[in-house]
Amino acid sequence: MPLFRNTKPDLTAIIAYIVARAKDRGITLNRTRLIKLLYLLDVERIRNRSEPLTGLNWVFFHYGPYALELIDTLESMEKGQLVATPWHDSILYRAAPGAPDGEDWLSSIRRAVDGTLERYVALDTNELLDYVYFRTGPMTNAKRGEPLDMGRARHDATHRARPLDPPKPSTELKQRLAGWRIENARRLPAVSLDPPGSFIDDPAEDLGPIANVHTRLNVPEGNEL
């Protein structure tokens, strides 16, 4: 560990660090998720009354926050600093050779990056986009094609934070559930159909021959219902 932690990383160092730490968690980021994590890093910094880190100019582009100048940076890094492969209509970042470990960064900066990863990197793409679009201040009343007012993040309500994951069941609870399943399997054995049942795939085809069949419903009188 270096004696002094006083380095402020540039954008390429932050990107490489995020990609590498995501891989440490077994997560491969695509370009969309990486961009949104960079946006959330700036949002989290502003929420905590600190300056944004990326230096990017965020705008409401198409459906969400985007930084037009970021693509040149990513395409340059894809020539060596990032291992990138095409995937459908996006890019996957599979590794970041030589990524910094953050040991010489200012401790407040590394905490901010690690905290952002801890909160958001495990979200799937839909969850991440939902949070970015609907639960971050800069996207509130944003107008497409215009710069985002990042200062709005200072007024984000506490409920905008990602909810806690449900607690994991204890070993005792898992054992009780397993016993319950075994007991129910014993008491309620599977019933085989004889003759086997059939499933309707196409109602028009399977129900066609009985379309003209009529029947009668007998309704009991009095209190027999």
C-alpha positions in Angstrom: 0.0 0.0 0.0 1.4 3.4 -0.9 2.4 5.7 1.9 0.2 8.6 0.7 -3.2 8.3 -1.0 -3.5 11.5 -2.9 -4.2 10.7 -6.5 -7.3 11.8 -8.3 -7.9 9.2 -11.1 -8.8 10.3 -14.6 -11.8 9.0 -16.5 -9.9 6.1 -18.2 -8.6 4.9 -14.8 -12.2 5.0 -13.4 -13.6 3.1 -16.3 -10.9 0.4 -16.2 -11.3 0.1 -12.4 -15.1 -0.3 -12.7 -14.8 -3.0 -15.4 -12.1 -4.9 -13.4 -14.0 -4.8 -10.1 -17.2 -5.9 -11.9 -15.3 -8.9 -13.3 -14.1 -9.7 -9.7 -17.7 -10.1 -8.9 -18.3 -12.4 -11.9 -20.1 -9.6 -13.8 -19.4 -8.7 -17.4 -20.6 -5.1 -18.2 -22.0 -4.1 -21.5 -21.6 -0.5 -22.8 -25.0 0.6 -21.6 -24.5 -0.6 -18.0 -21.0 0.9 -17.8 -22.3 4.3 -18.9 -25.1 4.2 -16.4 -22.7 3.2 -13.6 -20.5 6.3 -14.5 -23.6 8.4 -14.4 -24.6 7.0 -11.0 -21.1 7.6 -9.7 -21.5 11.3 -10.4 -25.1 11.2 -8.9 -23.8 9.6 -5.7 -21.0 12.1 -5.3 -23.4 15.0 -5.7 -25.9 13.5 -3.2 -23.0 13.4 -0.7 -22.2 17.1 -1.4 -19.0 16.3 -3.3 -17.9 17.2 -6.8 -18.7 14.7 -9.6 -15.8 12.5 -10.6 -16.1 11.7 -14.3 -15.9 15.2 -15.8 -18.6 14.2 -18.3 -21.3 16.4 -19.6 -24.5 14.4 -19.1 -27.5 15.1 -21.4 -30.9 13.5 -21.8 -30.2 11.5 -25.0 -32.9 9.3 -26.4 -34.2 7.5 -23.2 -31.7 8.4 -20.5 -28.5 10.1 -19.4 -25.6 10.0 -21.9 -22.3 11.7 -22.4 -21.6 12.3 -26.1 -17.8 12.6 -25.5 -17.6 9.3 -23.8 -17.8 7.2 -26.9 -14.4 8.5 -28.2 -12.9 7.6 -24.8 -14.3 4.1 -24.8 -13.4 3.4 -28.5 -9.8 4.5 -27.7 -9.7 2.2 -24.6 -11.0 -0.7 -26.6 -7.8 -0.7 -28.6 -5.9 -2.0 -25.6 -7.0 -0.9 -22.1 -10.3 -2.8 -22.4 -11.0 -6.3 -23.8 -14.2 -5.6 -25.8 -16.3 -8.0 -27.9 -19.4 -7.2 -29.9 -22.6 -8.6 -28.4 -25.9 -8.2 -30.3 -26.2 -4.4 -30.8 -23.8 -3.5 -27.9 -20.3 -4.1 -26.7 -19.2 -6.4 -23.8 -16.2 -5.4 -21.7 -14.7 -8.7 -20.6 -11.5 -7.5 -18.9 -9.4 -4.4 -18.2 -5.7 -5.4 -18.4 -3.6 -3.3 -16.1 -6.5 -1.7 -14.4 -5.5 0.4 -11.3 -6.2 -1.1 -7.9 -7.1 2.3 -6.5 -4.6 2.0 -3.6 -3.1 5.4 -4.4 -6.4 7.2 -4.9 -7.8 9.6 -2.4 -9.7 7.5 0.0 -12.9 9.5 -0.5 -12.8 8.8 -4.2 -12.2 5.1 -3.9 -15.0 4.8 -1.3 -17.3 6.6 -3.8 -16.5 4.3 -6.6 -16.6 1.1 -4.5 -19.9 2.3 -2.9 -21.5 2.9 -6.3 -20.4 -0.6 -7.4 -21.7 -2.2 -4.2 -25.1 -0.6 -4.7 -25.7 -0.9 -8.4 -23.3 -3.3 -10.3 -25.3 -6.4 -9.5 -28.6 -5.0 -10.8 -29.7 -6.5 -14.1 -30.0 -4.1 -17.1 -33.7 -3.5 -16.6 -33.5 -2.8 -12.9 -30.5 -0.5 -13.5 -32.3 1.5 -16.2 -35.5 1.7 -14.1 -33.5 3.2 -11.2 -31.6 5.6 -13.4 -34.6 6.9 -15.3 -37.1 7.1 -12.5 -35.2 7.4 -9.2 -32.5 9.9 -9.8 -33.0 13.7 -9.5 -31.4 14.8 -12.7 -33.9 12.8 -14.7 -36.9 14.5 -13.0 -38.6 16.7 -15.6 -35.6 16.4 -17.9 -36.1 17.4 -21.5 -34.7 15.2 -24.3 -31.7 16.6 -26.0 -30.9 19.0 -23.2 -28.2 18.9 -20.5 -29.2 17.3 -17.2 -29.3 19.4 -14.1 -27.0 17.3 -12.0 -27.5 19.5 -9.0 -31.0 18.0 -8.7 -29.3 14.9 -7.2 -28.7 17.0 -4.0 -32.5 16.9 -3.4 -33.0 13.2 -4.0 -35.2 11.8 -1.3 -33.8 8.9 0.8 -36.4 6.6 -0.8 -34.5 6.9 -4.0 -31.8 4.6 -2.6 -31.8 1.0 -3.7 -33.8 -1.1 -1.3 -32.0 -3.6 0.8 -32.0 -7.2 -0.4 -34.2 -9.6 1.5 -32.4 -11.5 4.3 -31.0 -14.9 3.3 -32.8 -17.8 5.0 -30.9 -19.4 7.9 -29.6 -23.0 7.8 -32.3 -24.0 10.3 -35.0 -22.5 8.1 -33.6 -24.3 5.0 -33.7 -27.6 6.9 -37.3 -27.0 8.1 -38.4 -26.2 4.5 -36.6 -29.3 3.2 -38.4 -31.4 5.8 -41.8 -29.8 5.0 -41.3 -30.6 1.3 -40.4 -34.2 2.1 -43.4 -34.6 4.3 -45.8 -33.1 1.7 -44.3 -35.3 -1.0 -45.1 -38.3 1.3 -48.6 -37.2 2.1 -49.5 -36.0 -1.3 -47.9 -38.3 -3.9 -48.0 -37.4 -7.5 -51.1 -38.7 -9.3 -50.7 -40.2 -12.7 -53.5 -39.8 -15.3 -55.0 -43.0 -16.8 -55.6 -42.5 -19.6 -53.0 -39.6 -20.0 -54.5 -36.2 -20.3 -54.0 -34.1 -23.4 -53.2 -30.4 -23.7 -54.8 -27.9 -26.1 -52.2 -26.2 -28.3 -54.6 -24.5 -30.8 -58.2 -23.9 -29.5 -59.5 -23.4 -33.0 -58.2 -26.8 -34.1 -58.8 -28.8 -30.9 -62.2 -27.4 -30.1 -63.5 -27.3 -33.6 -65.2 -30.7 -33.7 -67.3 -30.0 -30.6 -68.3 -26.5 -31.6 -71.9 -27.6 -32.2 -72.3 -29.8 -29.2 -75.1 -28.8 -26.8 -75.7 -29.9 -23.2 -78.1 -29.2 -20.3 -77.4 -27.8 -16.9 -79.6 -29.1 -14.1 -79.9 -26.6 -11.3 -81.1 -28.1 -7.9 -84.1 -26.5 -6.2 -84.4 -25.2 -2.7 -81.3 -25.3 -0.5 -79.4 -27.9 -2.3 -76.8 -25.5 -3.7 
